[in-house]
Amino acid sequence: MSDDLHDRGPQDRSRINLSERWEVQYWTKALGVTPEQLEQAVKAAGSSADAVRQHLNKR
């Protein structure tokens, strides 16, 4: 099986990786936030996508 280079979503969709620019673009679009808001949410809630969603929904 070959990698689909057109699928630019994260490999592990349960974690948010701020080290990869394309992952930041994916998560900012998916969550409807700016890169700065995403970074602050990850710092506050950790890298778990579920935890970041919960954190963003509290605001």
C-alpha beads as a LAMMPS data file, in Angstrom:
LAMMPS data file: protein, C-alpha beads

59 atoms
58 bonds

1 atom types
1 bond types

-500.0 500.0 xlo xhi
-500.0 500.0 ylo yhi
-500.0 500.0 zlo zhi

Masses

1 110.0

Atoms # bond

1 1 1 0.000 0.000 0.000
2 1 1 1.385 3.397 -0.929
3 1 1 0.967 6.628 0.961
4 1 1 -1.670 9.015 -0.347
5 1 1 0.251 12.262 -0.682
6 1 1 -2.972 14.194 -1.279
7 1 1 -4.315 13.328 2.185
8 1 1 -2.735 16.104 4.235
9 1 1 -4.515 15.290 7.479
10 1 1 -2.454 14.230 10.457
11 1 1 -1.310 10.629 10.708
12 1 1 -2.665 10.390 14.242
13 1 1 -5.885 12.379 14.297
14 1 1 -6.166 12.035 18.057
15 1 1 -3.091 14.252 18.618
16 1 1 -2.225 17.765 17.480
17 1 1 1.367 18.252 16.338
18 1 1 2.366 21.914 16.167
19 1 1 5.777 21.043 14.669
20 1 1 4.420 20.433 11.172
21 1 1 3.097 23.463 9.284
22 1 1 0.594 21.424 7.268
23 1 1 -0.782 19.872 10.469
24 1 1 -1.274 23.336 11.963
25 1 1 -3.118 24.321 8.779
26 1 1 -5.283 21.189 9.011
27 1 1 -6.191 21.727 12.686
28 1 1 -6.831 25.472 12.375
29 1 1 -9.268 24.797 9.535
30 1 1 -10.860 21.808 11.302
31 1 1 -11.321 23.709 14.576
32 1 1 -12.019 27.162 13.127
33 1 1 -9.234 28.922 15.026
34 1 1 -6.099 30.915 14.250
35 1 1 -2.646 29.334 14.601
36 1 1 -2.106 31.425 17.735
37 1 1 -5.385 30.235 19.284
38 1 1 -4.475 26.637 18.442
39 1 1 -1.052 26.994 20.057
40 1 1 -2.564 28.514 23.213
41 1 1 -5.173 25.741 23.394
42 1 1 -2.529 23.016 23.024
43 1 1 -0.426 24.667 25.746
44 1 1 -3.457 24.800 28.044
45 1 1 -5.043 21.412 27.295
46 1 1 -2.229 19.267 25.919
47 1 1 -1.883 17.696 22.483
48 1 1 -5.016 15.534 22.641
49 1 1 -7.433 16.683 19.933
50 1 1 -10.411 15.900 22.189
51 1 1 -8.944 17.915 25.069
52 1 1 -8.237 20.864 22.764
53 1 1 -11.809 20.731 21.405
54 1 1 -13.192 20.759 24.953
55 1 1 -10.921 23.630 25.904
56 1 1 -11.983 25.667 22.861
57 1 1 -15.665 24.986 23.529
58 1 1 -15.340 26.420 27.054
59 1 1 -14.345 29.846 25.810

Bonds

1 1 1 2
2 1 2 3
3 1 3 4
4 1 4 5
5 1 5 6
6 1 6 7
7 1 7 8
8 1 8 9
9 1 9 10
10 1 10 11
11 1 11 12
12 1 12 13
13 1 13 14
14 1 14 15
15 1 15 16
16 1 16 17
17 1 17 18
18 1 18 19
19 1 19 20
20 1 20 21
21 1 21 22
22 1 22 23
23 1 23 24
24 1 24 25
25 1 25 26
26 1 26 27
27 1 27 28
28 1 28 29
29 1 29 30
30 1 30 31
31 1 31 32
32 1 32 33
33 1 33 34
34 1 34 35
35 1 35 36
36 1 36 37
37 1 37 38
38 1 38 39
39 1 39 40
40 1 40 41
41 1 41 42
42 1 42 43
43 1 43 44
44 1 44 45
45 1 45 46
46 1 46 47
47 1 47 48
48 1 48 49
49 1 49 50
50 1 50 51
51 1 51 52
52 1 52 53
53 1 53 54
54 1 54 55
55 1 55 56
56 1 56 57
57 1 57 58
58 1 58 59
